[in-house]
Amino acid sequence: MTDFSNLHPDLKKALEGVAGFVKALCGTAPTQEELAVALNRYFVKKEICDTLVANRGEAEKKDGE
C-alpha cells in the first residue's frame, strides 16, 4: 500500500487546487475533513481509478512507439 506519511509535493498541490476550486464555486474552502469525506465517495474513487488507468494506457502507447 502507498505510504502517505509524507505527501508528494504534486499531491499537496493537487489537494490545494481542489480546495481552491471548491472555494471559487462555493465561496468557502473545504476543511480537510470535508475533503476526506468527498474523496472517500465511490464515484470519486472510481473516477480517479478510471483516470489513472487511462493515463497509464496512454503512457504504454507512447512507450511502444
Secondary structure in CASP SS format (residue, H / E / C, confidence):
PFRMAT SS
TARGET T0000
AUTHOR 0000-0000-0000
METHOD secondary structure of the structure
MODEL  1
M C 1.00
T C 1.00
D C 1.00
F C 1.00
S C 1.00
N C 1.00
L C 1.00
H C 1.00
P H 1.00
D H 1.00
L H 1.00
K H 1.00
K H 1.00
A H 1.00
L H 1.00
E H 1.00
G H 1.00
V H 1.00
A H 1.00
G H 1.00
F H 1.00
V H 1.00
K H 1.00
A H 1.00
L H 1.00
C H 1.00
G C 1.00
T C 1.00
A C 1.00
P C 1.00
T C 1.00
Q H 1.00
E H 1.00
E H 1.00
L H 1.00
A H 1.00
V H 1.00
A H 1.00
L H 1.00
N C 1.00
R C 1.00
Y H 1.00
F H 1.00
V H 1.00
K H 1.00
K H 1.00
E H 1.00
I H 1.00
C H 1.00
D H 1.00
T H 1.00
L H 1.00
V H 1.00
A H 1.00
N H 1.00
R H 1.00
G H 1.00
E H 1.00
A H 1.00
E H 1.00
K H 1.00
K H 1.00
D H 1.00
G H 1.00
E C 1.00
END
